[in-house]
Amino acid sequence: MLYVKTPEEVLALIESEFSPLEQAEFVALSEAVGRVLAEDIAAREYVPDFDRSTVDGFAVRASDTFGCSDAIPAILPLQATVLMGEGADYLLNEGECVAVPTGGAVPRGTDGVVMVEYTEDYGDGTIGVAKPAAPGMNLIFRGDDVYPGKVILHKGRSLSSADIGALAAIGRVQVPVVKKVTVGVISTGDELVPPEAQPGPGQVRDVNSPMLEAMLSTFGCHVVNYGIVVDDEALLSQKVNQAIAECDAVLLSGGSSVGVKDAACRIIESVGQLLLHGIAIKPGKPTILGKAGKKPIVGLPGHPVAAYFITKLFVQPLLGRLMDRDLTAYTVTARVTESISANHGRAQYHCCRLTGTGGDLYAQPIRGKSGLITTLAGTDGYFCISRDCEGLPQGAEIQVTITSGV
């Protein structure tokens, strides 16, 4: 007999039942953003490969400027001028200076750079320095960023635009990434029509397929939409078998609750193993998880808000497991603006909007039923009331998981 699982038990089940696919490929740097690294990336060279200035000014030996001021400037002969893109492979002698641009190379012997604003060109080949330079001031030394052997990005990381810049800096133009997980999405129900259709009496547009496709594509998956299947067990079974053959994971939207036409459990059992039917969560209790061989099959609730939360809380960690991807949730502390009851014996999730700034953030709960997709639109995140809590008083401190823009 399958018992209803707590959210923690579901995540543990995912960890124990499914393993990373371990399929890697190399992609061009221009195509790597959002992909998951298949191995650690270590530098093979120094970045930067030379000592460089962070300001427009004059390279000096810091000791030559100690004690100088506006009244008593240090007067240093100008030895040379370094241009951008040129090397400076010579020695800066004691008591001299060299003009350098921002990002330009500095000669050997330099241990500080004085900003041009604190200097004066006397026009006779000497420079007056009115502010002393401390050792290391306004300098980036060779290898300050990375050095050979230093790991700069770890396996399992989803590559950001900043990561692409780091890879470019070390000359990695081909990047080893995890092959995209292919996810098949099937919507079920006699009442569903495509988004472009005008619903008739008793019909509704299919919200879940476009929503899931957007969520999973953003997550880094390749999504195959198998369209809408009516409540016919034979047709649904045929479509599920096709999706299993063609994809790494399959999502069934709808058909997960107990009812005459709800065939999802029977179909999953016919192609593999049913792992659970029901999670102690609101919304989303009638969720199904099974597998065909090593491929997961998830039966999502038909109600869009419930489908959204189950995908966020369990499907993305499941797919992250297949991709061997590190997952990071971004949270902020806020105070709830009104009291909320929660006596269902289930972990209860609420969307919210955030107001305020800094340490004075407030979470306005968005109330609505799990079938009302507009309760998700325009929200900033969500928070959870644990299953052993009967509710929250107004002003209670909560942790809000940020979802804006995702």
LUMLUMRO-487542 format. One record per residue (C-alpha): x, y, z. Coordinates in steps of 0.001 Angstrom, whole numbers, padded with zeros to 6 digits, always signed. Each point is the difference from the previous one (the first is absolute). Layout:
N
XYZ...
END
This chain:
406
+000000+000000+000000+001240+003471-000889-000224+002554+002778-000098+003768-000361+003546+001335+000300+001220+003150+001669+001942+002454-002204+003231-001068+001697-000748-003663-000698-000692+000772-003660+003347+001768-000436+001774-002912+001706-001847-002424-002291+001139+001943-003064+003584-000145+001249-000121-003771+000565-001950-001071-003090+001612+002104-002729+003582+000575-001097+001736+002533-002265-000175-000855-003684+003737+000692-000394-000307+000971-003649+002349+002831-000904+000723+001986-003133+002148+002956-001014-001685+003207-001112+001355+003301-001244+000463+002734+002577-002732+002022-001716-002486-002837+000657+001039-000873+003554-002024+002479+002094-002597-001823+002097+001620-003387-000598+001263-002192+002838+003735-000659+000267+000932-003663-000379+003413+000385+001668+002043+002424+002057+001655+002748-002029+003553+000884+001009+002179+002762-001415+002991-000943-002127+001650+003430+000107+000308+003182+002010-002770+002598-000223+001125+002687-000341+003323-001116-001415+001745+003238+001023-000086+002559+002784-002441+002753-000993-001329+003339+001188-003602+000528+001062+000151+003794-000578+001439+002604-002337+003125+001230+001721+003665-000623+000654+001703-003244+000953+002423+000581+002886+002028-001669+002671-002202+000752+003015+002971+000875+002208+000818+002902-002349-003307+001691+000907-000029-000463+003774-000527+003309+001803-000920+002026-003083-002840+002527+000069-001435+002965-001874+002523+002224+001735+002952-002349-000460-000599-002193-003081+002274-002850-000989+001649+001024-003271+000687-003022-002237+001502-000101-003490-002390-001483-002592+001807-003059-001356-002562-001116-002634-003646-000108-001014-001801-003338-000371-002773-000192-002594-002966-002378+000174+000797-003342-001564+003740+000460+000414+002285-001878+002353+002236+001608+002614+002853-002480+000175+002564+002240+001619+000996+001020+003513-001384+003034+001805+003032+001467+001708-000041+001557+003432-001075+003657-000088-001765-000228-003402-003593-000330-001212-001782-001325-003098-003307+001253-001426-002565-002800-000264-003664-000198-001108-002783-001876+001758+000549-003691-000736+003466+000620-001361+003106-002015+000830+002445+001340+002583+003772-000559-000044+001891-002279+002349+000759+001657+003310-003379+001752+000184-001852-000495+003272-002506+002844-000191-001810+002314-002396-000888+003609+000796-003193+001317-001594+000599+002760-002519-002252+002295+002080+002666+000071+002730+002849+000901-002318+001247+002958-002025+001999-000070-003218+002600+002759+000270+000728-000139-003730+003736-000539+000496-000079-003786+000062-000881-000231+003698-003247-000823+001784-001008+001391+003371-001777-002515+002259-002146+001570+002730-001386-003138+001621+002008-003024+001168-000671-003453-001444-000256-002962+002314+001534-003271-001201-002506-001774-002255-002161+003107-000473-001943+000093-003296+001685-003169-001252-001166-003418-001138+002872-002473+000104+000603-002876-002375-002292-002881+000943-002096+002050+002435-003124-001225-001821+000999-003587-000786+003154-002072-000255+000767-003375-001617-001839-002796+001794-002491+002229+001796-003576-001325-000310-002176+002930-000993-003311-001797-000677-001228-003240+001528-001846-002921-001543-003778+000310+000304-000088+003785-000335-002533+001592-002308+002075+002464-002005-000849+003684+000325+001066+002872-002237+002754+000819+002515+001223-003604-000238+000175+000347-003780+002261+002998+000521+002261-002014+002308+000221-002805-002559+000860+002497-002711+002754+001441+002216+001741-003374+000218-000512-000798-003674-002567-002804+000378-002025+000293-003200-001324-003580+000161-001797-000805+003237-000829-003491+001404-003661+000035+001011-002612-002527+000999-002173-001033-002903-003399+001645+000298-002640-002159+001670-002900-000545-002381-003364+000250+001762-003276-001070-001579-003095+001934+001086-003474-001478-000454-003214+001774+000967-003062-002146+000691-003682+000756+000275-003180+000164-002076-000489+003591+001148+003250+001359-001466+000412+001974-003203+003205+001602-001373+000793+003573+001122-000844+001365-003438-003486-001569+000015-003193+001557+001312-001297-002200+002845-003520-001332-000305-002369-000808+002861+001844-001919+002712+003367+000439-001706+003170+001830+001074+003227+000884-001748+003033-002165+000671+002060+002158+002341+002411-002609+001313+001792-000977-003223+001212+003534-000862+000796+000712+003648+001967-003223+000456+001823+000459-003288+001091+003482+001097+001080-001182+003473+001966-002969-001284+001599+001826-002927+001176+002699+002394+001344-002769+002208+002154-001244-002873-002061-002901-001330-001093-000876-003508-003804-000287+000072-002140-002073-002358-003685+000938+000145-002178-002978-000887-003166+002043+000069-003373-000753+001561-001248-003560+000449-003667-000615+000782-001042-002202+002909+000485-003249-001847+002305-002452+001748+001126-001741-003181+000883+003269-001732+001763+001337+003074+001946-003234+000433+001128+000187-003622+001164+003598+000427+001819-000767+003275+001840-002919-001596+001041+002232-002902+001263+002673+002398+001931-002543+002073+001718-001276-003123+000953+003480-001189+000727+001901+003254+002024-000199+003197-002986+000921+002198-003765+000310-000461-002497+002361+001613-003726-000740-000054-002101+003046+000741-003401-000958+001422-001428-003435+000702+001778-000369+003334-002953+000166+002400-002308-002855+000888-002795-000348-002548-001565-002269-002573+001979+001494-002889+003301+000428+001864+002168-002620-001637+003460+001435+000714+000812-002415+002828-001039-003037-002007+002020+001119-002999+003124+000667+002066-000294-003419+001640-000397-001607-003425+003291+001453-001282+002044-000023+003187-000320+000645+003719-002240+002324+001982+002055+001634+002755-002561+002237+001683-003492+001400-000377-000530+002997+002223+002135+002616+001739-000892+001698+003281-000052+003427-001620-002543+002654-000904-000467+000573-002883+001033-003155-001850-000911-002944+002213-001044-002440-002807+003461-000085-001597+001309-003260-001476+003607-001115-000392+001079-003120-001831+002714-001236-002275+000422-002069-003139+003450-001510+000241+002150+002975+001027-002373+002598-001441-002257+001939+002393-003692+000496-000694-001816+002696+001965-003746+000390+000169-000713+003660+000726-003294+001381+001278-002050+001626-002744-000526+003227+001944+002652+002464-001208+001108+001403+003351+000392-003512+001401+001902-001067-003124+002250+003060+000344+000910-000704+003626+000596-003723-000562+002273+000833-002928+001910+002576+002033+000325-002111+003130+000497-003516-001399+000225-000213-003791+002867+002470-000290+002001-001775+002765-000757-003288-001799+001261+001351-003327+002908+001632+001821+000884-003473+001292+000003-001372-003553+002191+002928-001094+002251-000279+003078-000674+003690+000465+000557+002076+003121-003212+001758+001005-000087+003281+001893-003119+001607+001430+000123+003728+000617-001946+001079+003078-000688+003210+001880-001402+000607+003456-003318+001854+000125-002984+000525+002270-003412-001230-001066-002516+002822-000330-003037-001950+001216-000839-003067+002034-000335-003332-001841-001652-003161+001247+001489-003426-000783-001566-003001+001649+000083-002569-002813+002804-002210+001330+001937+000780-003187+002845+002346-000850-001828+003026-001394+001496+002238-002676-001042+003558-000798+001024+002383-002755+000720+003534+001116+000999+003458-001114+002814+001828+001756-000012+003614+001071+002501+002108+001919+003765+000180-000210+003092-001304+001744-000762-001536+003371-003625+001137-000049-001562-002375-002532-003665-000987+000173-001695-002954-001664-003570+000467-001213-001559-003477-000422-001880-000552-003251-003130-001887+000863-001630-002256-002554-000885-003575-000829+002366-002377-001769-001899+000256-003271+000427+003765-000295+003183+000558-001981-000192+003789+000274+000963-000300+003671+003518-000762-001267+000260+002905-002415+001920+002966+001366+001144-001740+003178+003526+000336+001358+000349-003320+001791-001580-002493+002369+000234-001132+003604-000901-003158+001881-001985-000615+003173+001188-003318+001439-002471-002859+000402+000205+000111+003816-000885+003706+000148-003600+001208+000326+000704+003327-001676+001911+003249+000165-000954+003197+001813+000300+003361-001718+003596+001213+000195+001508-003486+000291+003482-000301-001485+000209-002330-003000+002497-001096-002641-001107+000863-003539+001477-001917-002926+000468+002436-002870-001497-000989-003352-000335+003358-001795+001023-000278-003636+000055-003808+000050
END
